[in-house]
Every structure is written in C-alpha cells, then in structure tokens.
Amino acid sequence: MPGLAREVLRTPFDLGGGPLFKVALLRESDTAVHLLIQTHHLVADGRAMDLVHTEATEEYARRVRTEAAKDRQVAPSALDAVAGRGDYFTSPQCEADRAFHRGELARMEPSFFARRHEPQTVPAFGRHTFTVPGEVVERIKDSGGSPFAFLAAALGTWLARVHRTSQAVLGTPLLNRRTRAELSTVAQYANTLPLRVEVPDGRPLADVAAQVQNSLALLQEHQRLPYGELLRELPAAGGPERRLYDVTLSFMSLKPVKALAEGVGRSGPMHFAPPHDQEALAVYVVGTRGTSELSVALNYATDVFDEDLPVTSLVEHLMSLIGHGLDKPERAAAELPLAGEAERERLRRFARGPRVAFAEDATLPALFEARAALVPGRPGCSCRTGRVR
C-alpha cells in the first residue's frame, strides 16, 4: 500500500476538467481490502479526510453487524467554506490579524536550502519514517513541555545550526475551523502559516520549546488570514516567488483503532501528502490517543538530502538534540551535541582511515577537478547564476 500510495501521489489532478476526489477499493486478498482515497487539497484537508474515514468505517461496521441505518444530520455544504470570507476581509478581526502578522514578518529572517533540480522541472522526493519512543515523549511531558513544541524546537535548532543563524521559520498547518459546523464539514480550511523558532546563544532547548508554544498560541489566535495575504506583505525581491519557509511541520492526533465488528479487524488510516515543489522537507508527526509514542514521516527533496546530507543523519541529530536537551536542561540548545552514537562511530572509523601522502606539487584547481571527477553526474559548483559540472 505505501508504494502504491506514493505512485498515486506522482499522478497530478486534471484541474481543468477531471474530478478532484477519487476513491478506489483495492483487494489485497480474500480477507484484506484497502480503501484508497485520493483528493486535491483544494477540496479537503486533514480534518476533512478524518471525517470521511470515520463515517465510512462506521457505515461499514453497521452493515457488517446488519444494524438499522441511523438518521444522520445533513452535513454542511463545502460551499460554506468560502461563504462569509468577504465579510472577514472588511472586519476588525482581519485588521487585527494583519497587524499581528506584520509584526511577526518584521522579526523573521528566513533561510532556505539551495536547490539543485533543473528549473521548470518537478523535483524528486523521498520518504523516511521513524518513531519517537514513548518513554522519550513521557520525559518531555514530565518536564512540563509539549511533545510537538519540543520536536519543533529541536527541528528549528537543527535548521538554525545548518544555516548558521539564530532562528528558523517553519510552515505549520493550522486547523482554522472555529465553529461546530466548520468542524463537521468536508472542505479545505487548513492554513499553513510561518512559525518562528528563536535559538539565541545561551537559550536551553526547553526554553526554545516554551517560546515555540507561546508563539503557536498567538499564531492560532490569528490563523484565519490566508498565507497568500502574508506573502503580499513581503517586498518583491526580484526572485521567481515570495516565500517564508521551505520546511513544514504538522501534527495529527488520531483516535485508537478498534475492530469494526467481531472477526473484522482494521488498521489505522495512513495519510500521504506530497510536499510542494518549493519545499525541501515536510515533517508529519502522528500521535494516537491513549499511547505515548509518536510516528514521524519525513518527505524530503532528494536534491537537498543526498549522500552529503542523508536524511538518516537528520533523524540522528533530532533524537540527539531531544535526548541531550532532556539530560542537560541547563545547556544551550546551540551547544547540544548533534551526532548520535552511530554517527560518532562512523567518524571514529573515518579518523582511523589509511594515511595518504600529501601531493605537494598539486594546485588547488587541480585538486578540485580531481574531486569533481569522482562524481561526474553531479554539479561541481553551484551559485545563484548557474552550475558548473
């Protein structure tokens, strides 16, 4: 199923004439089937798909148990998702939201990964998953922290150290549903807004996480202003596009999986969402109510996370930051060790490598050419105006 889902994600929707919502029933065997739902983000967000999944499984269970149909309230129309937006843009709340985000933009200094894919082409993405153990999550909670904020702090710290800055900006999808009707509507409401992660010298990781939690609370109070409106506030820099982040971090809490009926089990839903072309990394964190561990999926651009920066090293660094941040809560986040035990062992093996005589008569350009020749299919030098192979 995961392989098929990734293949489906590579097939674009026909926005001009094709349906934006497709459903397929896949038979794995006589005793196992999968329901594959493919939808465009224009018509449904994560909350919407959770509603669809819940209602579909409840109806399946009712039919298996041959129970009478229940009277369901008529679901709100998806057209309500856009109704009233004109009133919002002329309201005092919209002005307050704009004022808040202008203040945030003035304090943001986003950094971006250099991309190596050819212009006008769709970049290739890979997927990697890992688990944050339940005992680690419980330690975060026992310290008074939020697991999501702690993970965001670790990711922001890692980005700040990679880009050599004192802050990082993460795109964070927010629910953006305020009323009971909106919470029960299958539609697109989610709004991905920039979240600042401040990592100044001397600030411990727990304090970075506390700042993230406070910033997120303020962001949720002003989550209705569309991201596109924020981008219009940015000055035109002459580049191809305006943006504030190339790394996103989202969190979803799922209900525990229960059997549909006696003798009819089921697995939980698997959510797959392709990153946008301009994103270098999309991080999806999923928790299940009643359990502590967190499942994390990394969808990454392969022209960023490659042999020189493998995505597995990112996982090691995040877990190292979290572990050392819990073990040494007084130590500055910018000084916590990044390398895990596996990476330290690789470095120790590298240090014990063979001795090679130094070529005293070699020039720097010649050494550079020799190094580039080892990987002829990759760029030898990248800059703003182009690449040299």
C-alpha positions as CSV (number, residue, x, y, z in Angstrom):
1,M,0.0,0.0,0.0
2,P,2.6,2.6,0.8
3,G,4.3,2.0,-2.5
4,L,1.1,2.3,-4.4
5,A,0.1,5.5,-2.5
6,R,3.4,7.1,-3.4
7,E,2.8,6.2,-7.1
8,V,-0.7,7.8,-6.9
9,L,0.9,10.9,-5.4
10,R,3.0,11.3,-8.5
11,T,-0.1,11.5,-10.7
12,P,-1.4,15.1,-10.9
13,F,-5.0,16.0,-10.9
14,D,-6.6,17.5,-14.0
15,L,-7.6,20.8,-12.6
16,G,-9.3,21.8,-15.8
17,G,-11.8,19.0,-16.2
18,G,-11.1,16.0,-14.0
19,P,-12.6,15.1,-10.6
20,L,-10.7,16.4,-7.6
21,F,-11.9,13.5,-5.4
22,K,-11.3,9.8,-6.3
23,V,-12.0,6.6,-4.4
24,A,-10.7,3.1,-5.2
25,L,-11.2,-0.2,-3.3
26,L,-8.1,-2.4,-3.5
27,R,-8.3,-6.1,-2.8
28,E,-5.1,-7.5,-1.3
29,S,-6.6,-11.0,-0.7
30,D,-9.9,-12.7,0.1
31,T,-9.6,-11.4,3.6
32,A,-8.0,-8.0,3.2
33,V,-9.1,-4.9,1.3
34,H,-7.9,-1.3,1.3
35,L,-9.8,1.9,0.7
36,L,-7.7,4.4,-1.2
37,I,-9.0,8.0,-1.2
38,Q,-7.2,10.5,-3.4
39,T,-8.2,14.1,-3.1
40,H,-6.8,17.5,-4.0
41,H,-6.0,19.9,-1.2
42,L,-8.4,22.4,-2.9
43,V,-11.4,20.5,-1.6
44,A,-10.2,18.7,1.6
45,D,-7.7,19.0,4.4
46,G,-6.5,16.5,7.0
47,R,-9.6,17.2,9.3
48,A,-11.9,16.6,6.3
49,M,-10.3,13.2,5.5
50,D,-10.6,12.2,9.1
51,L,-14.3,12.9,8.9
52,V,-14.6,10.8,5.7
53,H,-12.6,7.9,7.2
54,T,-14.7,7.9,10.4
55,E,-18.1,8.0,8.6
56,A,-17.0,5.3,6.1
57,T,-15.8,2.9,8.8
58,E,-18.8,3.4,10.9
59,E,-21.1,2.7,8.0
60,Y,-19.1,-0.4,7.1
61,A,-19.3,-1.7,10.7
62,R,-23.1,-1.1,10.7
63,R,-23.6,-3.1,7.6
64,V,-21.4,-5.9,8.8
65,R,-23.5,-6.1,12.0
66,T,-26.7,-5.8,9.9
67,E,-27.9,-2.9,12.1
68,A,-30.6,-0.5,11.0
69,A,-29.4,2.7,9.4
70,K,-29.0,5.7,11.7
71,D,-30.5,9.1,11.0
72,R,-27.6,11.4,10.2
73,Q,-27.8,15.1,10.2
74,V,-27.3,16.7,6.8
75,A,-23.6,17.6,6.6
76,P,-22.8,21.3,6.0
77,S,-22.1,22.2,2.4
78,A,-18.5,22.6,1.4
79,L,-19.6,25.9,-0.2
80,D,-19.9,27.2,3.4
81,A,-16.1,27.1,3.5
82,V,-16.0,30.2,1.3
83,A,-19.2,31.9,2.3
84,G,-18.7,34.9,4.5
85,R,-15.0,35.4,3.7
86,G,-15.8,38.7,2.1
87,D,-17.2,39.9,5.5
88,Y,-14.0,38.7,7.2
89,F,-11.7,40.8,5.0
90,T,-13.6,44.0,5.9
91,S,-13.8,43.1,9.6
92,P,-11.8,44.5,12.6
93,Q,-10.6,40.9,13.2
94,C,-8.9,40.9,9.8
95,E,-7.2,44.2,10.6
96,A,-6.0,42.8,13.9
97,D,-4.7,39.6,12.2
98,R,-2.8,41.8,9.6
99,A,-1.3,43.9,12.3
100,F,-0.1,40.8,14.2
101,H,1.4,39.1,11.1
102,R,3.1,42.4,10.1
103,G,4.8,42.4,13.5
104,E,5.9,38.8,13.0
105,L,7.2,39.4,9.5
106,A,9.4,42.3,10.8
107,R,11.1,39.8,13.1
108,M,11.5,37.0,10.6
109,E,14.8,36.2,8.9
110,P,14.0,33.0,6.9
111,S,16.8,30.9,5.4
112,F,16.4,28.4,2.6
113,F,18.2,25.3,1.3
114,A,20.0,25.7,-2.0
115,R,18.2,23.6,-4.6
116,R,19.9,21.7,-7.5
117,H,17.0,20.4,-9.5
118,E,16.6,21.8,-13.0
119,P,14.3,24.9,-13.3
120,Q,10.8,24.2,-14.6
121,T,11.0,20.5,-13.5
122,V,9.3,18.7,-10.7
123,P,11.8,17.8,-8.0
124,A,12.1,14.2,-6.8
125,F,11.1,13.4,-3.2
126,G,11.9,10.5,-0.9
127,R,10.2,9.3,2.2
128,H,11.7,8.2,5.6
129,T,9.9,7.3,8.8
130,F,11.0,6.9,12.4
131,T,9.4,6.7,15.8
132,V,9.9,8.9,18.9
133,P,9.7,6.3,21.7
134,G,7.0,6.6,24.3
135,E,9.5,6.9,27.1
136,V,11.0,10.0,25.5
137,V,7.6,11.6,25.0
138,E,6.7,10.9,28.6
139,R,10.0,12.6,29.7
140,I,9.1,15.7,27.7
141,K,5.7,15.8,29.4
142,D,7.1,15.2,32.8
143,S,9.4,18.2,32.3
144,G,6.3,20.3,31.7
145,G,6.8,20.6,27.9
146,S,4.7,19.8,24.9
147,P,5.9,17.0,22.6
148,F,5.1,18.9,19.5
149,A,6.7,22.1,20.7
150,F,9.8,20.1,21.8
151,L,10.1,18.5,18.4
152,A,9.6,21.8,16.7
153,A,12.3,23.3,18.9
154,A,14.7,20.5,18.0
155,L,14.0,20.9,14.3
156,G,14.3,24.7,14.5
157,T,17.6,24.3,16.4
158,W,18.9,21.9,13.7
159,L,17.9,24.3,10.9
160,A,19.5,27.3,12.7
161,R,22.8,25.4,13.1
162,V,22.8,24.2,9.5
163,H,22.1,27.7,8.1
164,R,24.3,29.3,10.8
165,T,21.5,31.6,12.0
166,S,19.8,32.3,15.3
167,Q,16.3,31.5,14.2
168,A,14.4,29.2,11.9
169,V,11.0,29.6,10.3
170,L,8.7,26.5,10.0
171,G,5.5,26.3,8.0
172,T,2.8,25.0,10.4
173,P,-0.6,23.9,9.2
174,L,-3.4,25.2,11.5
175,L,-6.9,23.8,11.7
176,N,-8.5,27.2,11.0
177,R,-12.0,25.9,12.0
178,R,-13.9,27.9,14.5
179,T,-17.5,26.7,14.6
180,R,-19.2,23.3,15.1
181,A,-20.4,23.5,11.5
182,E,-16.9,24.1,10.2
183,L,-15.5,21.2,12.4
184,S,-18.0,18.8,10.7
185,T,-17.6,20.0,7.1
186,V,-15.6,18.1,4.5
187,A,-13.7,21.0,2.9
188,Q,-10.4,22.8,2.9
189,Y,-10.0,25.2,5.8
190,A,-6.3,24.5,6.9
191,N,-4.0,27.4,6.7
192,T,-0.2,26.9,6.8
193,L,1.4,29.9,8.5
194,P,5.1,30.7,9.4
195,L,6.2,29.8,12.9
196,R,9.4,31.5,14.2
197,V,11.7,29.3,16.3
198,E,14.2,31.6,18.1
199,V,17.6,29.9,19.0
200,P,19.7,32.7,20.5
201,D,23.0,32.0,22.2
202,G,22.6,30.6,25.7
203,R,18.9,29.5,25.5
204,P,18.3,25.9,26.5
205,L,16.2,23.6,24.3
206,A,13.3,23.6,26.9
207,D,13.2,27.4,26.7
208,V,13.2,27.3,22.9
209,A,10.2,24.9,23.1
210,A,8.4,27.2,25.5
211,Q,8.9,30.1,23.1
212,V,7.5,27.9,20.3
213,Q,4.5,27.0,22.4
214,N,3.8,30.7,23.2
215,S,4.3,31.7,19.5
216,L,2.0,28.9,18.4
217,A,-0.7,30.0,20.8
218,L,-0.6,33.6,19.3
219,L,-0.5,32.2,15.8
220,Q,-3.7,30.2,16.5
221,E,-5.4,33.4,17.6
222,H,-4.6,34.9,14.1
223,Q,-4.8,31.9,11.9
224,R,-7.6,33.0,9.6
225,L,-5.6,35.4,7.5
226,P,-4.6,33.4,4.4
227,Y,-1.0,32.7,3.8
228,G,-1.2,34.4,0.4
229,E,-2.2,37.6,2.1
230,L,1.0,37.4,4.2
231,L,3.1,36.9,1.1
232,R,1.6,40.1,-0.4
233,E,3.1,41.9,2.6
234,L,6.6,40.9,1.5
235,P,8.6,43.2,-0.7
236,A,9.2,41.9,-4.2
237,A,12.9,40.8,-4.2
238,G,13.1,40.2,-7.9
239,G,13.1,36.4,-7.5
240,P,10.7,33.9,-9.0
241,E,8.5,33.7,-5.9
242,R,7.9,35.1,-2.5
243,R,8.1,32.6,0.4
244,L,8.8,32.4,4.1
245,Y,9.8,28.8,4.6
246,D,10.9,25.6,2.8
247,V,10.4,23.2,5.8
248,T,6.9,22.4,7.2
249,L,6.0,20.6,10.4
250,S,2.5,19.3,11.1
251,F,0.9,17.3,13.8
252,M,-2.1,15.0,13.8
253,S,-3.8,13.2,16.7
254,L,-5.7,10.0,15.7
255,K,-8.3,8.0,17.6
256,P,-7.3,4.5,18.7
257,V,-8.1,1.8,16.1
258,K,-10.9,-0.5,17.1
259,A,-12.3,-3.6,15.4
260,L,-15.2,-2.9,13.1
261,A,-17.1,-6.0,14.3
262,E,-16.4,-9.4,15.7
263,G,-13.9,-11.0,13.4
264,V,-13.4,-7.9,11.3
265,G,-10.3,-6.0,12.2
266,R,-8.8,-2.9,10.6
267,S,-5.6,-0.9,10.5
268,G,-5.5,2.8,11.1
269,P,-5.5,5.4,8.3
270,M,-2.3,6.3,6.5
271,H,-2.1,9.8,5.4
272,F,0.2,10.7,2.4
273,A,0.6,14.2,1.2
274,P,3.2,15.3,-1.4
275,P,5.3,18.3,-0.5
276,H,5.0,21.4,-2.6
277,D,7.8,21.8,-5.2
278,Q,9.4,24.6,-3.3
279,E,9.6,22.6,0.0
280,A,12.9,20.9,0.9
281,L,11.3,19.0,3.8
282,A,7.8,18.2,5.1
283,V,7.6,16.6,8.5
284,Y,4.4,14.8,9.6
285,V,4.0,13.9,13.2
286,V,1.2,11.5,14.1
287,G,0.1,10.5,17.6
288,T,-2.6,8.1,18.7
289,R,-4.7,8.9,21.7
290,G,-4.0,6.6,24.6
291,T,-0.4,5.9,23.5
292,S,2.8,7.9,24.0
293,E,5.0,7.2,21.1
294,L,4.9,9.4,18.0
295,S,5.2,8.3,14.4
296,V,7.2,10.7,12.2
297,A,7.3,10.8,8.4
298,L,9.8,12.8,6.5
299,N,9.1,13.7,2.9
300,Y,12.3,15.2,1.6
301,A,13.7,16.7,-1.6
302,T,16.4,14.3,-2.8
303,D,18.4,17.2,-4.3
304,V,18.8,18.6,-0.7
305,F,19.0,15.4,1.4
306,D,21.5,13.3,-0.6
307,E,24.7,11.4,0.1
308,D,26.3,14.5,1.7
309,L,23.3,15.3,3.9
310,P,21.5,12.0,4.3
311,V,18.0,12.2,5.8
312,T,19.1,9.5,8.3
313,S,21.6,11.9,9.8
314,L,18.7,14.4,10.3
315,V,16.9,11.8,12.3
316,E,20.0,11.1,14.4
317,H,20.6,14.8,15.0
318,L,17.0,15.4,16.1
319,M,16.9,12.5,18.5
320,S,20.3,13.6,19.9
321,L,19.1,17.1,20.4
322,I,16.0,15.9,22.2
323,G,17.9,13.4,24.3
324,H,20.7,15.8,25.4
325,G,18.1,18.6,25.9
326,L,16.3,16.4,28.4
327,D,19.5,15.1,30.0
328,K,21.1,18.5,30.3
329,P,18.3,21.0,30.6
330,E,20.6,23.9,31.5
331,R,22.8,23.6,28.4
332,A,22.2,26.0,25.5
333,A,20.4,24.4,22.5
334,A,23.1,25.8,20.2
335,E,25.7,23.8,22.0
336,L,24.0,20.4,22.4
337,P,25.7,17.6,20.5
338,L,24.2,16.7,17.2
339,A,25.9,13.4,16.4
340,G,24.4,10.3,17.7
341,E,26.3,7.2,18.7
342,A,26.1,5.7,15.1
343,E,27.4,8.9,13.5
344,R,30.2,9.2,16.1
345,E,31.3,5.6,15.3
346,R,31.4,6.5,11.6
347,L,33.6,9.5,12.4
348,R,35.9,7.3,14.5
349,R,36.2,4.9,11.7
350,F,36.9,7.7,9.3
351,A,39.7,9.0,11.6
352,R,41.3,5.6,11.5
353,G,41.4,5.6,7.7
354,P,44.6,5.0,5.6
355,R,47.3,7.6,5.6
356,V,47.7,9.3,2.2
357,A,50.8,11.2,1.2
358,F,50.1,14.9,0.5
359,A,50.7,15.9,-3.1
360,E,52.9,18.9,-2.6
361,D,53.1,19.8,-6.2
362,A,49.3,19.8,-6.7
363,T,47.4,23.1,-7.2
364,L,44.0,23.8,-5.6
365,P,42.2,23.9,-9.0
366,A,43.7,20.5,-9.9
367,L,42.6,19.0,-6.6
368,F,39.1,20.5,-7.1
369,E,38.9,19.0,-10.6
370,A,40.0,15.6,-9.3
371,R,37.4,15.6,-6.6
372,A,34.6,16.7,-9.0
373,A,35.7,13.9,-11.5
374,L,34.8,11.3,-8.8
375,V,31.1,12.1,-9.2
376,P,30.8,13.2,-12.9
377,G,27.0,13.3,-12.9
378,R,26.7,15.9,-10.1
379,P,27.4,19.6,-10.1
380,G,30.9,20.7,-9.3
381,C,30.0,24.2,-8.2
382,S,26.6,25.9,-7.6
383,C,25.9,29.6,-7.5
384,R,23.0,32.0,-7.9
385,T,23.6,32.3,-11.7
386,G,24.0,28.7,-12.6
387,R,26.0,25.5,-12.1
388,V,29.4,24.2,-13.3
389,R,29.9,20.4,-13.9
